[in-house]
Amino acid sequence: MNEKLEKFIKRYFTLYNLAIVGAIIVIIVSLIIILKPEGEKNKPKTVDGVKIVTSKIQENEEISEEEARKLAVKQFKKLGETINKDDVQVNKIQRQGEEYYYIASPNNTLEIKILGGEITRINSVIVE
């Protein structure tokens, strides 16, 4: 049995075969690193354990007031509030040179950045 093991080791564990296996491992690891999606971009944002609703607006497009209302209602529902889009108050504000929709419901508030349609604050807590 010992002779069979030695023949097996000599036959399959040559320097050439080990180099090929090593090269394949390096290629696979490199592909995983290159093709891996960005973790920060794909992670759902949360504030105080509540998942933030995202819009389909591109970063360089402006969100309309009607779309902002719909997005706000979805977010308020995630916060446990039942509300219609007509029951929210929408104001346009400016902070540090950026324009936002400040949307208030009876129990919650949020801010949506007009350029990009991203929710930036919920109940005065900054979304990160």
Buried (B, 14 or more C-beta within 10 A) or exposed (E): EEEEEEEEEEEEEEEEEEEEEEEEEEEEEEEEEEEEEEEEEEEEBEBEEBEBBBBEBEEEEBBEEEBBBBBBBBBBEEBEBEBEBEEBEBEEEEEEEEEBBBBEBEEBBBBBBBBBBBBBBBEEEEBE
